[in-house]
């Protein structure tokens, strides 16, 4: 039947479509009557009726102590459309989430740099979590100290410094700040050099470690956009530029 196919297009299974149409035509009927009309056995019809009740398409009523089933107004089928719309939106979100990683795999296979983008607080947190995967390595950072203070609390920054020390990470940082006082380095594994904010403004953050370069842009409020570039040669070039700037900041 054409209607069965159309109902399947809306999201019902073959048996659900047959049972729903049977219930709709019968008006109020027992599971046995519905199963006969739909051309399926009683046990299957009973199970499918319960599924349709869950979708709000069939209701159960009692007549003379006998359970009967009746199809709801066909306008209830709109529920199926909304469900399909939600599923499509969920699929789109999943697709958008995995697309950067799929592109990364594709680029990796062709030897291209892997580029990803994150925004919100997720970006800065990702930088810190990825750094802590390293061990006995060196990290180079350019940053605006005043902006970082708006994103992470003093306690979070102090904990991060302790975690880096445990991982044997040595950090060299070039930073700017409106404050006249330099913030002392925490621990012995971090070196900082302050540069003049007016002459050398840093309107973001650049972190270089391993084969990764992360470039951050401070957006409105506490929102941060972070571009990640994963490539050994590019990271090596940025490390060279940092070392050059480090010498100039002495």
Backbone torsions as a table, in degrees:
resi	resn	phi	psi	omega
1	UNK	NA	143.6	-179.0
2	UNK	-63.9	-38.9	-178.3
3	UNK	-63.5	-37.5	178.4
4	UNK	-60.5	-43.9	179.8
5	UNK	-64.4	-40.6	-179.8
6	UNK	-65.7	-39.4	178.4
7	UNK	-66.2	-36.2	176.8
8	UNK	-65.5	-36.2	178.1
9	UNK	-63.3	-32.8	178.7
10	UNK	-74.6	-15.7	176.8
11	UNK	129.6	-5.1	177.8
12	UNK	-81.3	151.6	174.0
13	UNK	-77.7	173.0	180.0
14	UNK	-57.8	-49.2	-177.8
15	UNK	-68.8	-37.7	178.2
16	UNK	-62.4	-40.5	179.1
17	UNK	-64.6	-43.3	-178.9
18	UNK	-65.9	-43.8	-178.9
19	UNK	-68.6	-40.1	179.6
20	UNK	-62.4	-45.5	179.3
21	UNK	-64.1	-37.7	178.9
22	UNK	-63.9	-45.8	179.7
23	UNK	-64.6	-37.3	179.7
24	UNK	-65.4	-40.7	-178.6
25	UNK	-74.7	-34.6	-177.2
26	UNK	-79.6	-23.7	-179.1
27	UNK	83.5	-74.5	176.5
28	UNK	-138.5	119.7	-173.2
29	UNK	-151.5	159.6	176.4
30	UNK	-77.1	166.9	178.3
31	UNK	-61.6	-35.2	179.5
32	UNK	-63.9	-43.9	-179.7
33	UNK	-66.8	-40.3	178.7
34	UNK	-65.1	-41.5	-178.1
35	UNK	-63.8	-39.7	179.3
36	UNK	-65.3	-43.2	-179.2
37	UNK	-66.8	-36.9	-177.5
38	UNK	-83.2	-15.0	179.5
39	UNK	77.0	33.1	176.9
40	UNK	-133.2	165.6	-177.3
41	UNK	-73.2	161.8	-172.1
42	UNK	-62.7	-42.2	-177.4
43	UNK	-62.2	-42.5	179.0
44	UNK	-66.7	-41.4	179.3
45	UNK	-61.4	-41.6	179.5
46	UNK	-62.1	-44.6	179.9
47	UNK	-63.2	-44.0	-178.8
48	UNK	-67.7	-37.1	177.3
49	UNK	-59.6	-41.2	177.6
50	UNK	-63.5	-37.9	177.3
51	UNK	-64.1	-42.9	-179.9
52	UNK	-67.1	-32.1	175.5
53	UNK	-64.9	-38.7	178.2
54	UNK	-63.6	-27.4	179.0
55	UNK	-88.4	-3.9	179.8
56	UNK	78.6	18.3	-177.4
57	UNK	-99.2	-16.0	-179.9
58	UNK	-137.1	144.2	175.9
59	UNK	-121.1	154.1	178.9
60	UNK	-105.7	131.3	178.4
61	UNK	-128.4	159.5	-179.9
62	UNK	-116.4	124.7	177.6
63	UNK	-126.7	118.5	-178.8
64	UNK	53.7	44.0	178.9
65	UNK	62.8	19.4	177.7
66	UNK	-114.9	129.5	179.6
67	UNK	-74.2	125.4	176.5
68	UNK	-127.0	162.3	-176.0
69	UNK	-127.2	141.5	179.5
70	UNK	-136.6	139.3	178.1
71	UNK	-73.4	141.2	176.5
72	UNK	-76.3	171.9	176.9
73	UNK	-53.9	132.7	-178.4
74	UNK	-54.3	-20.3	178.2
75	UNK	-62.1	-20.0	177.6
76	UNK	-64.1	-18.0	178.7
77	UNK	-61.6	-17.8	178.3
78	UNK	-61.5	-24.9	176.8
79	UNK	-58.2	-38.5	178.9
80	UNK	-63.9	-39.1	179.2
81	UNK	-63.9	-43.5	179.5
82	UNK	-63.8	-38.0	178.8
83	UNK	-63.9	-42.7	178.8
84	UNK	-65.0	-38.5	178.3
85	UNK	-62.6	-42.8	178.5
86	UNK	-63.4	-40.5	178.9
87	UNK	-64.7	-39.2	178.1
88	UNK	-64.7	-44.1	178.6
89	UNK	-62.4	-40.3	178.8
90	UNK	-64.5	-40.1	178.2
91	UNK	-64.8	-38.8	178.6
92	UNK	-64.9	-41.6	178.1
93	UNK	-63.2	-43.1	178.4
94	UNK	-62.0	-43.8	179.1
95	UNK	-59.7	-46.7	-179.6
96	UNK	-64.2	-32.2	179.5
97	UNK	-70.6	-40.6	-174.4
98	UNK	-90.6	-15.7	-177.4
99	UNK	-57.3	-46.1	178.9
100	UNK	-58.3	-39.8	-179.4
101	UNK	-69.2	-39.1	177.5
102	UNK	-63.7	-41.0	177.1
103	UNK	-64.6	-36.3	178.4
104	UNK	-62.6	-42.8	178.6
105	UNK	-62.9	-42.3	179.2
106	UNK	-62.6	-46.3	179.7
107	UNK	-64.9	-38.4	-179.2
108	UNK	-62.1	-39.4	-178.9
109	UNK	-67.1	-24.5	-179.7
110	UNK	-101.5	5.4	178.6
111	UNK	74.1	17.6	179.8
112	UNK	-87.7	156.5	174.2
113	UNK	-61.1	143.7	177.1
114	UNK	-95.1	123.7	-177.7
115	UNK	-121.8	129.7	178.2
116	UNK	-132.2	159.8	178.7
117	UNK	-134.8	136.0	174.9
118	UNK	-134.6	149.9	172.4
119	UNK	-136.7	176.5	-172.7
120	UNK	83.4	-163.9	178.3
121	UNK	-74.3	-17.2	-178.4
122	UNK	-56.6	-39.1	-177.5
123	UNK	-59.9	-57.3	179.2
124	UNK	-60.4	-37.0	179.0
125	UNK	-65.7	-36.6	178.8
126	UNK	-64.7	-39.7	178.4
127	UNK	-56.9	-48.4	-177.4
128	UNK	-67.1	-42.1	-178.8
129	UNK	-66.4	-37.2	179.1
130	UNK	-70.1	-36.8	176.9
131	UNK	-58.6	-40.3	-175.6
132	UNK	-74.2	-2.8	172.7
133	UNK	-82.1	-18.7	178.9
134	UNK	-76.6	162.8	176.7
135	UNK	-146.5	132.4	179.5
136	UNK	51.2	51.3	-178.2
137	UNK	-129.2	-179.2	-178.6
138	UNK	-120.9	139.9	-178.8
139	UNK	-121.0	136.5	179.1
140	UNK	-119.7	133.9	-174.9
141	UNK	-140.1	136.2	164.9
142	UNK	-108.6	131.8	178.1
143	UNK	-159.1	160.7	174.6
144	UNK	-96.8	108.1	-174.9
145	UNK	-61.0	-38.7	-178.1
146	UNK	-64.0	-37.2	178.2
147	UNK	-70.8	-40.2	179.8
148	UNK	-61.0	-36.5	179.3
149	UNK	-62.0	-28.0	179.9
150	UNK	-75.4	-21.2	-176.0
151	UNK	-97.1	-45.9	-178.3
152	UNK	-114.1	142.0	177.2
153	UNK	-75.6	165.4	177.0
154	UNK	-58.9	-38.5	-178.9
155	UNK	-66.1	-42.0	179.5
156	UNK	-64.5	-40.9	-179.9
157	UNK	-67.6	-40.2	178.6
158	UNK	-64.6	-40.7	178.8
159	UNK	-65.6	-39.8	178.7
160	UNK	-62.0	-40.9	178.6
161	UNK	-62.7	-40.6	178.8
162	UNK	-65.2	-42.3	-179.8
163	UNK	-63.5	-40.1	178.3
164	UNK	-63.9	-40.1	-179.6
165	UNK	-63.5	-40.7	178.2
166	UNK	-62.0	-33.8	-179.4
167	UNK	-83.8	-1.3	179.6
168	UNK	72.2	30.1	-179.0
169	UNK	-91.9	128.6	176.1
170	UNK	-101.4	129.3	-176.0
171	UNK	-115.6	133.7	170.6
172	UNK	-117.7	127.2	-175.4
173	UNK	-131.2	135.4	171.9
174	UNK	-111.3	124.2	-173.0
175	UNK	-139.0	163.6	174.0
176	UNK	-120.7	157.2	177.6
177	UNK	-163.7	146.0	176.7
178	UNK	-75.6	-17.0	-179.1
179	UNK	-71.2	144.5	177.6
180	UNK	-77.3	-22.5	-177.5
181	UNK	-96.5	132.9	176.7
182	UNK	-77.9	136.9	177.6
183	UNK	-77.7	122.6	-178.2
184	UNK	-64.2	145.2	177.8
185	UNK	-65.7	142.9	177.9
186	UNK	-93.6	122.7	-179.9
187	UNK	81.5	-177.5	-176.5
188	UNK	-105.0	0.2	-176.9
189	UNK	-99.4	5.0	-178.7
190	UNK	-121.3	132.0	174.1
191	UNK	-119.3	135.3	179.3
192	UNK	-128.1	143.4	174.6
193	UNK	-132.1	125.8	-177.9
194	UNK	-92.2	139.1	176.7
195	UNK	-119.8	159.9	-176.9
196	UNK	-66.4	122.0	-175.2
197	UNK	-67.1	-29.8	-179.8
198	UNK	-76.6	-39.7	-178.7
199	UNK	-80.6	-35.9	-177.5
200	UNK	-129.5	69.3	-179.5
201	UNK	-66.2	137.7	175.5
202	UNK	-115.6	107.3	-176.2
203	UNK	-97.1	33.0	-179.4
204	UNK	-176.4	-143.1	-176.4
205	UNK	-155.3	135.2	174.4
206	UNK	-125.8	121.6	178.0
207	UNK	-117.4	131.7	-177.8
208	UNK	-126.8	122.8	178.5
209	UNK	-159.3	143.5	-177.3
210	UNK	57.3	-129.6	176.3
211	UNK	-102.5	22.5	-172.7
212	UNK	-118.3	139.6	170.9
213	UNK	-124.1	127.7	176.6
214	UNK	-118.9	122.8	179.8
215	UNK	-111.4	121.0	-177.0
216	UNK	-109.5	145.4	174.7
217	UNK	-124.4	124.9	179.3
218	UNK	-79.0	119.0	-179.0
219	UNK	-97.7	-160.9	-178.7
220	UNK	-67.7	143.7	179.1
221	UNK	63.2	-133.0	180.0
222	UNK	-98.9	11.5	-179.5
223	UNK	-76.7	136.7	-178.8
224	UNK	-133.9	132.3	174.3
225	UNK	-99.4	128.6	-176.3
226	UNK	-124.2	123.4	174.9
227	UNK	-102.8	125.0	178.7
228	UNK	-105.9	127.5	175.4
229	UNK	-117.8	121.5	179.3
230	UNK	-113.1	106.1	-178.9
231	UNK	-165.9	128.5	-175.6
232	UNK	-60.9	-44.2	-177.4
233	UNK	-69.0	-42.2	179.3
234	UNK	-64.9	-44.1	178.2
235	UNK	-61.8	-39.8	178.8
236	UNK	-62.6	-39.1	178.6
237	UNK	-65.6	-43.2	178.5
238	UNK	-65.0	-35.7	177.3
239	UNK	-63.7	-40.2	177.7
240	UNK	-63.0	-44.0	178.5
241	UNK	-63.6	-38.5	178.4
242	UNK	-64.1	-45.7	-178.9
243	UNK	-61.1	-35.9	176.7
244	UNK	-64.7	-44.8	178.5
245	UNK	-66.5	-34.7	179.9
246	UNK	-61.9	-43.1	178.0
247	UNK	-64.6	-38.7	-179.3
248	UNK	-71.4	-19.3	-177.9
249	UNK	-92.4	4.4	-179.5
250	UNK	-63.2	NA	NA
